[in-house]
Amino acid sequence: MDGLPEAIFLYRRSHHLHMTLESPSSLPLETRIQMHEPAIAAAIEFFFEQCATE
């Protein structure tokens, strides 16, 4: 990956939509998963709403 963080590498190498969701690694995994679930659901909903308007 040319020594780049994954998000930057993907951004530079692709024309596709990419998202990097992060949560504090100091929290328990279950808590982190609970944080990600609504964020991912909202992102997917937003994506499909945008596709529907095009």
Number of C-alpha atoms within 10 A of each C-alpha: 9 6 6 9 9 12 12 12 13 16 13 9 9 9 8 8 8 11 11 7 10 9 12 10 8 7 9 9 12 9 11 15 11 10 15 15 10 11 12 13 11 11 12 12 12 12 12 10 11 10 9 8 6 5
